Amino acid sequence: MKLKINTIGPSAKEFVQLRADVGWGDTDLSMATMSLEQSLFHVTARMDSQLVGMGRVIGDCALFFYIQELAVHPNYQQTGIGGMLMVQIESWLCDNAPKGATISLMSARGKESFYRRYGYDLRTGMPLGYGMCKLIE
């Protein structure tokens, strides 16, 4: 089997399945389609033709960028695929995020050290305030 990293986004069906496989629950297919279409950047990892990992960047392409859905299928975690995806994301951000922009992400619990390797810090309240989110039920 051969691993291929590319910047072609996944299909909505693949996206929904990967999110379920990593434990992020069910995602409506039409919402997934719209979400993928609105993304600024995609990176995927495929083993042969099967999607085994992906990441994407969303935002306003000016002041704010957000790393979203960095996910690797559980059967392929701890193999370096997440790091390969992050290298692509960081390269794209280096080329596209202007000086003064903020790049954010929400780490899964216990994965903070992974993102620290790429220069991301926990939000301690200074200087940007604490992070918060709201889930629409």
VENNOR-V863522 format. One record per residue. N is the residue number from 1. RES is the residue in one letter. PSI is psi as a letter, one per 20 degrees, with the letter a starting at -180 (* if undefined). OMEGA is omega in radians with two decimals (NA if undefined). BURIAL is b if it has 24 or more other C-alpha atoms within 12 Angstrom, else e. Layout:
<<N RES PSI OMEGA BURIAL> <N RES PSI OMEGA BURIAL>>
This chain:
<<1 M q -3.08 e> <2 K p 3.11 e> <3 L p 3.08 e> <4 K p 3.06 e> <5 I p 3.09 b> <6 N r -3.08 b> <7 T k 3.04 b> <8 I p -3.11 e> <9 G q 3.09 b> <10 P r 2.97 b> <11 S q 3.12 e> <12 A h 3.14 e> <13 K g 3.10 e> <14 E g -3.14 b> <15 F g 3.14 b> <16 V g -3.12 b> <17 Q g 3.14 b> <18 L g 3.09 b> <19 R g 3.10 b> <20 A g -3.11 e> <21 D h 3.14 e> <22 V j 3.05 b> <23 G k -3.13 e> <24 W j 3.03 e> <25 G a -3.13 e> <26 D q 3.11 e> <27 T p 3.11 e> <28 D p -3.07 e> <29 L h -3.14 e> <30 S h 3.07 e> <31 M h 3.11 e> <32 A g 3.13 b> <33 T g -3.14 e> <34 M g -3.13 e> <35 S g 3.13 b> <36 L h -3.13 b> <37 E h -3.10 e> <38 Q i -3.10 e> <39 S q 3.08 b> <40 L h -3.05 b> <41 F q 3.07 b> <42 H q 2.92 b> <43 V p -3.14 b> <44 T q 3.02 b> <45 A p 3.13 b> <46 R p 3.01 b> <47 M o -2.89 e> <48 D d 3.14 e> <49 S i -3.08 e> <50 Q p 3.06 b> <51 L p 3.12 b> <52 V i 3.11 b> <53 G q 3.09 b> <54 M r 3.00 b> <55 G q 3.08 b> <56 R r 3.10 b> <57 V p 3.06 b> <58 I r 3.09 b> <59 G a -3.10 b> <60 D i 3.10 e> <61 C k 3.11 b> <62 A e -3.11 e> <63 L h -2.98 e> <64 F p 3.06 e> <65 F q -3.08 b> <66 Y p 3.07 b> <67 I p -3.03 b> <68 Q q 3.03 b> <69 E l 2.93 b> <70 L o -3.02 b> <71 A p 3.05 b> <72 V p 3.13 b> <73 H p -3.10 b> <74 P h 3.13 e> <75 N i -3.08 e> <76 Y j 3.11 e> <77 Q q -3.13 e> <78 Q k 3.11 e> <79 T i -3.12 e> <80 G i -3.12 e> <81 I g 3.11 b> <82 G g 3.10 b> <83 G g 3.10 b> <84 M h 3.10 b> <85 L g -3.14 b> <86 M h 3.10 b> <87 V g 3.11 e> <88 Q g 3.12 b> <89 I g -3.13 b> <90 E h 3.10 b> <91 S g 3.13 e> <92 W g 3.12 b> <93 L h 3.11 b> <94 C h -3.12 e> <95 D h -2.97 e> <96 N i 3.13 b> <97 A o -3.12 b> <98 P r 3.07 e> <99 K p -3.13 e> <100 G i 3.11 e> <101 A q 3.07 e> <102 T p 3.07 e> <103 I p -3.08 b> <104 S r 3.01 b> <105 L r 2.99 b> <106 M o -3.14 e> <107 S q 2.96 e> <108 A q -3.13 e> <109 R p 3.13 e> <110 G i -3.12 e> <111 K j -3.07 e> <112 E h -3.11 e> <113 S h 3.07 e> <114 F g -3.09 e> <115 Y h 3.08 b> <116 R h 3.12 e> <117 R h -3.11 e> <118 Y j 3.05 e> <119 G j 3.14 e> <120 Y p -3.12 e> <121 D q 3.03 b> <122 L q 3.08 e> <123 R o -3.10 e> <124 T i -3.09 e> <125 G h 3.14 e> <126 M p -0.05 e> <127 P i -2.97 e> <128 L i -3.08 e> <129 G r 3.12 e> <130 Y q 3.08 e> <131 G q 3.10 e> <132 M q 3.04 e> <133 C r 3.13 e> <134 K p 3.10 e> <135 L p 3.12 e> <136 I o -3.11 e> <137 E * NA e>>
